[in-house]
């Protein structure tokens, strides 16, 4: 199985996949930390939260994540693209610790490291599965006609 090479633009898309989700999630967390507890019993407070600056920015970043994720899925297998999102665990850990000032246990850091090491193994494979060409009925008929 040959290794599928990526273009610089495809690396950029994968980078956006890896970075936009953790940034969006961090913005949501920061915005929600400033809000009172929200329940589904009070949908007006949920709607109001959407229009606060940090939450709106988080939503915009997550929309960017989904756009880049869909783009990546258009040219690569899910088993290649999804692990790219796992790099976000490391980014989330760093953002949570140094920007949101959360305490992160040694066990969590170890878990993040193991996930990212596993992603390194998965990333060594091809980005797109090569499927053999399926012979159609029409192609067989044309072959018979040429004989």
N, C-alpha and C positions, 0 to 999 in steps of 0.2 A: 504494500500500500504506500503510495507516494505521499510525501508531506506537501500540503497545500500552502503555498506562500501567500502572505498577505501584503497588500499595498499599504503605503503610509496612511492613506485615507481610512483604510479598514482598521489599522492600529489606533487611529484617532477615535473612531467610533467605539472600539472596545474600551479605550480610555475613558470616554464619556460615560459608557455603561458602568464602569468601575467607580467613577468619581461622583457622578450626579446623584445616584441613589443615597450614598452616605451623607452627602452634603444636604440633600433634601430632607432626609430623616433627622439630621441634626438641627436643621432650622425648625422643623415641626416640634421637636422636643423643646427647643429653646422657647418657641412661641407658646407651647402648652404649659410650660413651667410658670409662665406669667398669668395664666388664666385660672379661674376657679374650676373645680371639678365639673366635668360635663357629663351628662347622662342622656341617653336616647329619649328619656321621658320629657326632656326640654330641648326640642330640636332648634328652637330659636337661638339658644346659646351656642349650639354647634355651628349654625349658619353664621352667627356673628364672629365666631373664632376664625372662620375661613378668610375673613377680610382684615385680620390683623397682619401687620407687615411681615413678621417672621414666618407665620403659617402660610401666607400667600406666596412668599419666596420659596418655602419648602415645597408647596404644591407645584409651582412653576418648575423647580428643579426635578421633581418626580415626573412631571410631564415630559421634560427633556430626557430623563432616563428611559421612559417607555418608548419615546420616538427613536432613540439610538438603539435600544434593545430590539425593537422591531426591524430596524435597518440591518442590524447584525444578523438577525435570524433569516433575513432574505438571502444571505450569501454564505452562511455557516450553519452547521448542525447545532441543535440545542445543547448537546453534550459538550460542545466547544464553547458556546457563548455563555451558558449558565455558570460555569466555573469562573469566568471573568468577573462575574458579580461577587464572587467570594473574596476577591481582593478588597472589596468594600468593607469586610470585617476588620481588616487592619486599619483602614482609614477611619471607620467608625470608632474603633478603640482609641485612636489618637485624638480624634475630635472630641469624644466624650471626656477623655482625661484632661486635655489641655484647653479646650474651648468651653465645654460645659462644666468642667471641674468636678466630674464624677470620679468616685474611687473605683478602681478596677482591681479585682483580686488577681493574685498570681495564677490561679487556676484558669481564670478567664483569658489572661494573656497567653497562657499555654495553649488553650483551646483555639484561640485566634491563630497562633503560630502553626499548629497542626493543620488547621483548615487551609492556610495559605501554602504550606508545604505540599499538601495533597493536590492543590490546584496546580502547582508547578509540574507534578507528574502528569496530570490530565492535559495540560497545555502542550506537552511534547507530541501529542498525537495529531492526526490530520484535522483540519478545520471543517472539511466537507467529506462526507462519505461518498465514495465513487460507486455508483450503481451501474450494473451492466445494462446495456441498451436492451429494451424489451422489443422483441420483434412483433410487429402488428400484423393483423390479417391483411391489410392493404399492402404492406411491404412484401409479404409472401406471394400475393397475387401478382405483383409487378415482377417478381423474380421468375415466376412460372411463365409469364407472358414473354419475357426476354429469352427464354430457352428455346 
